[in-house]
């Protein structure tokens, strides 16, 4: 499973500092990608980024609240990844 950075992200960058596999990348605000994004194929689900985020913007994919569900696809889209079908 991967983690998802939601639209609550305000680019504090602490998640990037703690990530052991460098799977987090900043978006380009000019292109409409305002926050940080987690590459779902690189994330190892280490659980280091959620407590580092001062905005509580990072969730395990299965736990993303309903009002932030669109942010799951945004993380996959940012990296050009296809989201696996839910089982």
One Martini backbone bead per residue (centre of mass of N, CA, C, O) as a GRO file, in nm:
protein
   87
    1UNK     BB    1   0.102   0.032   0.013
    2UNK     BB    2   0.020   0.371   0.011
    3UNK     BB    3   0.059   0.705   0.028
    4UNK     BB    4  -0.123   1.020   0.073
    5UNK     BB    5  -0.135   1.344  -0.050
    6UNK     BB    6  -0.324   1.599   0.024
    7UNK     BB    7  -0.486   1.913  -0.012
    8UNK     BB    8  -0.365   2.000   0.281
    9UNK     BB    9  -0.113   2.082   0.160
   10UNK     BB   10   0.168   2.339   0.238
   11UNK     BB   11   0.477   2.275   0.187
   12UNK     BB   12   0.683   2.212   0.430
   13UNK     BB   13   0.880   1.933   0.379
   14UNK     BB   14   0.906   1.711   0.606
   15UNK     BB   15   0.853   1.454   0.440
   16UNK     BB   16   1.111   1.465   0.271
   17UNK     BB   17   1.318   1.449   0.509
   18UNK     BB   18   1.205   1.142   0.608
   19UNK     BB   19   1.236   0.998   0.348
   20UNK     BB   20   1.406   0.692   0.258
   21UNK     BB   21   1.310   0.687  -0.083
   22UNK     BB   22   1.233   0.937  -0.249
   23UNK     BB   23   0.885   0.964  -0.314
   24UNK     BB   24   0.882   1.283  -0.291
   25UNK     BB   25   0.717   1.553  -0.471
   26UNK     BB   26   0.693   1.851  -0.613
   27UNK     BB   27   0.489   2.061  -0.739
   28UNK     BB   28   0.346   2.274  -0.997
   29UNK     BB   29   0.163   2.549  -0.959
   30UNK     BB   30   0.143   2.643  -1.262
   31UNK     BB   31   0.013   2.336  -1.330
   32UNK     BB   32  -0.176   2.258  -1.060
   33UNK     BB   33   0.059   2.149  -0.854
   34UNK     BB   34   0.075   2.238  -0.522
   35UNK     BB   35   0.198   2.003  -0.380
   36UNK     BB   36   0.270   1.702  -0.270
   37UNK     BB   37   0.395   1.374  -0.385
   38UNK     BB   38   0.340   1.019  -0.405
   39UNK     BB   39   0.497   0.742  -0.515
   40UNK     BB   40   0.337   0.433  -0.539
   41UNK     BB   41   0.602   0.259  -0.640
   42UNK     BB   42   0.807   0.361  -0.396
   43UNK     BB   43   0.653   0.330  -0.161
   44UNK     BB   44   0.701   0.154   0.174
   45UNK     BB   45   0.522   0.215   0.424
   46UNK     BB   46   0.683   0.348   0.689
   47UNK     BB   47   0.534   0.602   0.851
   48UNK     BB   48   0.700   0.888   0.856
   49UNK     BB   49   0.522   1.122   0.725
   50UNK     BB   50   0.264   1.181   0.894
   51UNK     BB   51   0.409   1.298   1.160
   52UNK     BB   52   0.567   1.531   0.993
   53UNK     BB   53   0.296   1.662   0.934
   54UNK     BB   54   0.144   1.973   1.023
   55UNK     BB   55  -0.146   1.910   0.839
   56UNK     BB   56  -0.258   1.626   0.810
   57UNK     BB   57  -0.208   1.520   0.477
   58UNK     BB   58  -0.135   1.211   0.548
   59UNK     BB   59  -0.230   0.888   0.406
   60UNK     BB   60  -0.340   0.601   0.387
   61UNK     BB   61  -0.513   0.500   0.128
   62UNK     BB   62  -0.743   0.345   0.298
   63UNK     BB   63  -0.780   0.630   0.495
   64UNK     BB   64  -0.904   0.826   0.317
   65UNK     BB   65  -1.116   1.057   0.323
   66UNK     BB   66  -1.390   1.127   0.140
   67UNK     BB   67  -1.315   1.443   0.081
   68UNK     BB   68  -1.011   1.317  -0.039
   69UNK     BB   69  -1.028   1.102  -0.276
   70UNK     BB   70  -0.915   1.265  -0.528
   71UNK     BB   71  -0.611   1.260  -0.421
   72UNK     BB   72  -0.533   0.983  -0.507
   73UNK     BB   73  -0.528   1.026  -0.816
   74UNK     BB   74  -0.329   1.265  -0.814
   75UNK     BB   75  -0.079   1.097  -0.734
   76UNK     BB   76  -0.082   0.910  -0.977
   77UNK     BB   77  -0.085   1.128  -1.202
   78UNK     BB   78   0.179   1.278  -1.141
   79UNK     BB   79   0.344   0.990  -1.217
   80UNK     BB   80   0.185   0.816  -1.434
   81UNK     BB   81  -0.004   0.623  -1.278
   82UNK     BB   82  -0.177   0.331  -1.227
   83UNK     BB   83  -0.454   0.243  -1.068
   84UNK     BB   84  -0.551   0.002  -0.894
   85UNK     BB   85  -0.785  -0.207  -0.851
   86UNK     BB   86  -1.031  -0.257  -0.651
   87UNK     BB   87  -1.121  -0.536  -0.418
   0.00000   0.00000   0.00000
